[in-house]
Amino acid sequence: MPELPEVETVLQGLKPHIEGKTISKVTIRRYDLRWPIFKNISQKLMGQKLHKITRRAKYLILHFDQGAALLHLGMSGQVRIVNKTQPINKHDHFDLEFDANKILRFTDPRRFGAFLWAGIHYKDHPLLISLGPEPFDKKFSGEYLWHLAQSRSVSIKSFIMDNKIVVGIGNIYAAESLFLSKINPKLSVRKLTQDRFSSLVIAIRFILRKAIKRGGTTLKDFINSEGNPGYFSQHLNVYGRAGLSCYQCSHILQMIHIGQRSTVYCEKCQI
């Protein structure tokens, strides 16, 4: 599944092509995505100007004259900018055609993605209202995590992957951030000091910025808005490396399961 850096990469790729453009045509080929597309969305969007695109967690928010639409890539969704001559494939579920012959095309073989009209009060949409802060927000700090941890008994990995605590830290970046901050992913959040939480926040931001700069992680289903894969997976320290040597100490990396997700870590470096 595309994570925050992948979605941010897509966002930055889309902005120069369609921000400030007006929708001239909407083509919906399949309405039955994860949540059904609003049947009248074509009439709703026709003639509206896309003022800007932003991101909240893994949602792209398209800001139009009369409100906002939410776009989520799901497990395998892709958005690309194409022209009218681009052949339509089996899993190309909708097109948003803008002036200047720019078409935003959404492709999703598994149909776990979403395209939802959220209106002017989009911040109150059920999918957004309960989300925690962004990793780069000032609110997200060691002190913030430490205070929340006092009433929890979960592992630190499950804690930072909870979207109500902080958004956008999926399995890959959780594993990498915990390795960088030398924290054992099994450790209970109540056993971490505020200083260790602060170190983890620094690591999370470093890892995410690094991934965004390099275009996201090369998952087999992830393609950015230019049709190219991300490249961050060449630089992963632990994720996907179970049974191989730790780059730091040469100890064999171990794989365990936390919250039904595989987790690779170094039991010598991470304590």
FIZA-797583 format. One record per residue (C-alpha): residue number from 1; x, y, z; residue in three letters. Coordinates in Angstrom, 3 decimals. Example, Ala and Ser with C-alpha at 12.3 -4.5 7.8 and 13.67 -1.06 7.14 Angstrom:
2
<1,<12.300,-4.500,7.800>,Ala>
<2,<13.670,-1.060,7.140>,Ser>
! end
This chain:
271
<1,<0.000,0.000,0.000>,Met>
<2,<1.335,3.478,-0.813>,Pro>
<3,<2.390,5.247,2.383>,Glu>
<4,<2.750,8.935,3.195>,Leu>
<5,<5.932,9.551,1.134>,Pro>
<6,<4.370,7.861,-1.908>,Glu>
<7,<1.220,9.975,-1.606>,Val>
<8,<3.306,13.129,-1.120>,Glu>
<9,<5.311,12.210,-4.227>,Thr>
<10,<2.088,11.838,-6.214>,Val>
<11,<0.830,15.170,-4.839>,Leu>
<12,<3.939,17.043,-5.915>,Gln>
<13,<3.798,15.382,-9.326>,Gly>
<14,<0.180,16.370,-9.929>,Leu>
<15,<0.314,19.996,-8.772>,Lys>
<16,<2.079,21.599,-11.761>,Pro>
<17,<-0.176,19.829,-14.257>,His>
<18,<-3.687,20.459,-12.950>,Ile>
<19,<-3.694,23.114,-10.203>,Glu>
<20,<-5.496,26.192,-11.486>,Gly>
<21,<-7.139,24.211,-14.312>,Lys>
<22,<-10.885,23.786,-14.892>,Thr>
<23,<-12.645,20.457,-15.335>,Ile>
<24,<-14.109,20.075,-18.822>,Ser>
<25,<-15.194,16.434,-18.655>,Lys>
<26,<-15.660,13.671,-16.069>,Val>
<27,<-15.707,10.019,-17.144>,Thr>
<28,<-16.595,7.382,-14.545>,Ile>
<29,<-16.167,3.813,-15.833>,Arg>
<30,<-16.715,2.076,-12.496>,Arg>
<31,<-18.557,3.503,-9.523>,Tyr>
<32,<-18.000,0.508,-7.219>,Asp>
<33,<-14.678,1.324,-5.583>,Leu>
<34,<-14.079,0.772,-1.853>,Arg>
<35,<-16.896,3.226,-1.245>,Trp>
<36,<-19.228,3.895,-4.202>,Pro>
<37,<-18.486,7.045,-6.161>,Ile>
<38,<-21.253,9.639,-5.818>,Phe>
<39,<-23.559,9.077,-8.818>,Lys>
<40,<-23.899,12.795,-9.593>,Asn>
<41,<-20.212,13.616,-9.213>,Ile>
<42,<-19.863,14.390,-12.927>,Ser>
<43,<-22.486,17.143,-12.703>,Gln>
<44,<-20.970,18.341,-9.422>,Lys>
<45,<-17.445,18.761,-10.868>,Leu>
<46,<-18.168,19.975,-14.402>,Met>
<47,<-16.842,23.495,-14.935>,Gly>
<48,<-15.245,23.733,-11.497>,Gln>
<49,<-11.742,25.104,-11.091>,Lys>
<50,<-9.204,23.066,-9.137>,Leu>
<51,<-7.641,25.717,-6.921>,His>
<52,<-5.142,23.478,-5.152>,Lys>
<53,<-4.315,19.928,-4.111>,Ile>
<54,<-3.291,19.130,-0.556>,Thr>
<55,<-2.679,15.988,1.463>,Arg>
<56,<-4.080,14.786,4.793>,Arg>
<57,<-2.555,11.500,5.913>,Ala>
<58,<-2.810,9.290,2.800>,Lys>
<59,<-5.719,11.238,1.322>,Tyr>
<60,<-5.274,13.674,-1.550>,Leu>
<61,<-7.686,16.590,-1.194>,Ile>
<62,<-8.775,18.324,-4.396>,Leu>
<63,<-10.070,21.810,-3.597>,His>
<64,<-12.692,23.061,-6.074>,Phe>
<65,<-14.968,26.114,-6.251>,Asp>
<66,<-17.827,24.417,-4.398>,Gln>
<67,<-15.929,22.178,-2.010>,Gly>
<68,<-13.397,19.375,-1.895>,Ala>
<69,<-13.079,15.806,-3.138>,Ala>
<70,<-11.050,13.102,-1.398>,Leu>
<71,<-8.890,10.706,-3.369>,Leu>
<72,<-7.317,7.633,-1.761>,His>
<73,<-5.067,5.201,-3.624>,Leu>
<74,<-6.015,2.167,-1.547>,Gly>
<75,<-3.809,-0.915,-1.903>,Met>
<76,<-2.821,-0.626,-5.546>,Ser>
<77,<-4.294,2.596,-6.911>,Gly>
<78,<-2.367,4.860,-9.268>,Gln>
<79,<-3.035,8.330,-10.610>,Val>
<80,<-1.303,9.555,-13.735>,Arg>
<81,<-1.458,12.547,-16.008>,Ile>
<82,<-2.224,11.351,-19.542>,Val>
<83,<-3.446,12.832,-22.804>,Asn>
<84,<-6.472,11.921,-24.922>,Lys>
<85,<-4.497,9.526,-27.092>,Thr>
<86,<-3.538,7.291,-24.148>,Gln>
<87,<-5.330,3.912,-24.548>,Pro>
<88,<-7.860,3.043,-21.844>,Ile>
<89,<-7.034,-0.135,-19.959>,Asn>
<90,<-9.236,-2.561,-18.036>,Lys>
<91,<-8.601,-1.057,-14.603>,His>
<92,<-8.761,2.649,-15.565>,Asp>
<93,<-11.830,3.510,-13.501>,His>
<94,<-12.206,7.256,-13.981>,Phe>
<95,<-10.796,10.299,-15.770>,Asp>
<96,<-10.912,13.940,-14.741>,Leu>
<97,<-10.255,15.944,-17.888>,Glu>
<98,<-9.012,19.499,-17.460>,Phe>
<99,<-8.509,22.323,-19.915>,Asp>
<100,<-5.155,22.299,-21.713>,Ala>
<101,<-5.851,18.599,-22.477>,Asn>
<102,<-4.651,17.356,-19.087>,Lys>
<103,<-6.343,14.172,-17.865>,Ile>
<104,<-6.015,12.765,-14.359>,Leu>
<105,<-6.550,9.015,-14.755>,Arg>
<106,<-7.191,6.713,-11.802>,Phe>
<107,<-6.203,3.058,-12.151>,Thr>
<108,<-6.901,0.482,-9.460>,Asp>
<109,<-6.904,-3.297,-10.133>,Pro>
<110,<-8.128,-4.175,-6.615>,Arg>
<111,<-10.660,-1.324,-6.367>,Arg>
<112,<-9.702,-0.519,-2.744>,Phe>
<113,<-9.168,3.131,-3.615>,Gly>
<114,<-11.763,5.876,-3.189>,Ala>
<115,<-13.003,9.073,-4.810>,Phe>
<116,<-15.469,10.898,-2.576>,Leu>
<117,<-17.150,14.293,-2.653>,Trp>
<118,<-16.647,15.916,0.780>,Ala>
<119,<-18.097,19.396,0.188>,Gly>
<120,<-17.065,22.626,1.876>,Ile>
<121,<-16.812,21.069,5.342>,His>
<122,<-14.336,18.417,4.219>,Tyr>
<123,<-12.348,18.629,7.460>,Lys>
<124,<-15.358,17.155,9.269>,Asp>
<125,<-15.617,14.194,6.921>,His>
<126,<-15.757,10.901,8.901>,Pro>
<127,<-12.564,9.693,7.226>,Leu>
<128,<-10.588,12.762,8.331>,Leu>
<129,<-12.040,14.078,11.566>,Ile>
<130,<-10.446,11.573,13.959>,Ser>
<131,<-6.960,11.551,12.408>,Leu>
<132,<-3.944,12.444,14.531>,Gly>
<133,<-1.381,15.110,13.624>,Pro>
<134,<0.914,14.953,10.623>,Glu>
<135,<4.492,13.822,11.387>,Pro>
<136,<5.799,17.271,10.423>,Phe>
<137,<3.317,19.228,12.560>,Asp>
<138,<4.692,21.100,15.576>,Lys>
<139,<2.187,19.239,17.745>,Lys>
<140,<3.921,15.949,16.976>,Phe>
<141,<6.714,15.839,19.541>,Ser>
<142,<8.335,13.601,22.110>,Gly>
<143,<6.283,15.243,24.832>,Glu>
<144,<3.047,14.671,22.875>,Tyr>
<145,<3.816,10.952,22.423>,Leu>
<146,<4.960,10.502,26.017>,Trp>
<147,<1.721,11.973,27.418>,His>
<148,<-0.454,9.737,25.227>,Leu>
<149,<1.639,6.686,26.106>,Ala>
<150,<0.833,6.941,29.812>,Gln>
<151,<-2.631,5.506,29.248>,Ser>
<152,<-1.580,2.818,26.752>,Arg>
<153,<-0.067,-0.635,27.045>,Ser>
<154,<0.645,-1.419,23.377>,Val>
<155,<3.997,-1.931,21.688>,Ser>
<156,<5.771,1.144,20.371>,Ile>
<157,<5.418,-0.076,16.787>,Lys>
<158,<1.649,-0.454,17.065>,Ser>
<159,<1.494,2.915,18.833>,Phe>
<160,<3.145,4.919,16.047>,Ile>
<161,<1.151,3.083,13.369>,Met>
<162,<-2.141,4.192,14.947>,Asp>
<163,<-3.624,6.959,12.756>,Asn>
<164,<-5.304,8.489,15.801>,Lys>
<165,<-1.845,9.037,17.337>,Ile>
<166,<-0.029,10.218,14.203>,Val>
<167,<-0.840,9.747,10.543>,Val>
<168,<1.161,8.299,7.707>,Gly>
<169,<3.562,5.942,9.468>,Ile>
<170,<2.959,2.575,7.878>,Gly>
<171,<4.831,-0.673,8.319>,Asn>
<172,<7.896,0.221,6.270>,Ile>
<173,<8.609,3.591,7.837>,Tyr>
<174,<7.745,2.440,11.358>,Ala>
<175,<10.355,-0.330,11.112>,Ala>
<176,<12.975,1.998,9.656>,Glu>
<177,<12.348,4.781,12.198>,Ser>
<178,<12.565,2.393,15.144>,Leu>
<179,<15.848,1.035,13.820>,Phe>
<180,<17.300,4.518,13.406>,Leu>
<181,<16.272,5.488,16.953>,Ser>
<182,<17.546,2.124,18.337>,Lys>
<183,<14.179,1.215,19.873>,Ile>
<184,<12.983,-2.380,20.046>,Asn>
<185,<9.608,-2.535,18.240>,Pro>
<186,<8.213,-4.905,20.927>,Lys>
<187,<8.862,-2.453,23.761>,Leu>
<188,<5.792,-1.243,25.650>,Ser>
<189,<5.192,2.472,25.203>,Val>
<190,<5.047,2.891,29.000>,Arg>
<191,<8.713,1.907,29.229>,Lys>
<192,<9.931,4.685,26.951>,Leu>
<193,<11.181,7.949,28.388>,Thr>
<194,<10.275,11.310,26.920>,Gln>
<195,<13.836,11.618,25.588>,Asp>
<196,<13.507,8.344,23.696>,Arg>
<197,<10.201,9.510,22.251>,Phe>
<198,<11.920,12.713,21.144>,Ser>
<199,<14.632,10.682,19.420>,Ser>
<200,<11.940,8.638,17.689>,Leu>
<201,<10.184,11.781,16.411>,Val>
<202,<13.483,12.992,14.937>,Ile>
<203,<14.010,9.592,13.293>,Ala>
<204,<10.495,9.482,11.852>,Ile>
<205,<10.880,12.906,10.279>,Arg>
<206,<14.329,12.062,8.922>,Phe>
<207,<13.154,8.781,7.362>,Ile>
<208,<10.027,10.332,5.843>,Leu>
<209,<11.904,13.329,4.408>,Arg>
<210,<14.485,10.983,2.937>,Lys>
<211,<11.778,8.837,1.358>,Ala>
<212,<9.916,11.854,-0.052>,Ile>
<213,<13.142,13.205,-1.548>,Lys>
<214,<13.841,9.876,-3.254>,Arg>
<215,<10.332,9.424,-4.570>,Gly>
<216,<8.815,6.937,-2.148>,Gly>
<217,<9.350,3.241,-1.708>,Thr>
<218,<9.451,0.850,-4.637>,Thr>
<219,<6.450,-1.337,-3.902>,Leu>
<220,<5.337,-3.460,-6.841>,Lys>
<221,<2.036,-1.572,-7.111>,Asp>
<222,<3.303,1.957,-6.535>,Phe>
<223,<3.688,4.276,-9.528>,Ile>
<224,<3.980,8.015,-9.113>,Asn>
<225,<2.059,10.579,-11.152>,Ser>
<226,<4.688,10.540,-13.889>,Glu>
<227,<4.350,6.775,-14.316>,Gly>
<228,<7.667,6.017,-12.605>,Asn>
<229,<8.382,3.839,-9.555>,Pro>
<230,<9.782,5.206,-6.295>,Gly>
<231,<13.392,4.480,-5.347>,Tyr>
<232,<13.677,4.493,-1.559>,Phe>
<233,<13.691,0.698,-1.130>,Ser>
<234,<17.330,0.545,-2.187>,Gln>
<235,<18.176,2.282,1.105>,His>
<236,<16.118,0.307,3.645>,Leu>
<237,<17.990,-0.862,6.734>,Asn>
<238,<15.633,-3.513,8.100>,Val>
<239,<12.330,-3.768,6.224>,Tyr>
<240,<12.358,-6.829,3.979>,Gly>
<241,<15.816,-7.904,5.202>,Arg>
<242,<14.950,-10.691,7.670>,Ala>
<243,<17.773,-13.231,7.929>,Gly>
<244,<20.374,-10.812,6.557>,Leu>
<245,<23.138,-9.052,8.468>,Ser>
<246,<22.517,-5.767,10.234>,Cys>
<247,<24.380,-2.951,8.493>,Tyr>
<248,<25.436,-1.570,11.882>,Gln>
<249,<26.592,-4.615,13.865>,Cys>
<250,<26.428,-7.577,11.423>,Ser>
<251,<24.004,-9.457,13.702>,His>
<252,<21.323,-11.411,11.827>,Ile>
<253,<18.091,-9.442,11.591>,Leu>
<254,<15.042,-11.091,13.151>,Gln>
<255,<11.434,-11.121,11.944>,Met>
<256,<8.498,-11.163,14.349>,Ile>
<257,<4.814,-10.275,14.062>,His>
<258,<3.284,-7.332,15.906>,Ile>
<259,<-0.371,-6.569,15.399>,Gly>
<260,<-0.517,-9.097,12.553>,Gln>
<261,<2.199,-7.212,10.662>,Arg>
<262,<5.663,-8.558,9.977>,Ser>
<263,<8.427,-6.639,11.732>,Thr>
<264,<12.144,-6.909,11.089>,Val>
<265,<14.611,-5.555,13.638>,Tyr>
<266,<18.082,-6.001,15.117>,Cys>
<267,<17.903,-7.414,18.639>,Glu>
<268,<21.401,-6.087,19.394>,Lys>
<269,<21.042,-2.519,18.101>,Cys>
<270,<17.421,-2.025,19.165>,Gln>
<271,<16.820,-2.267,22.905>,Ile>
! end
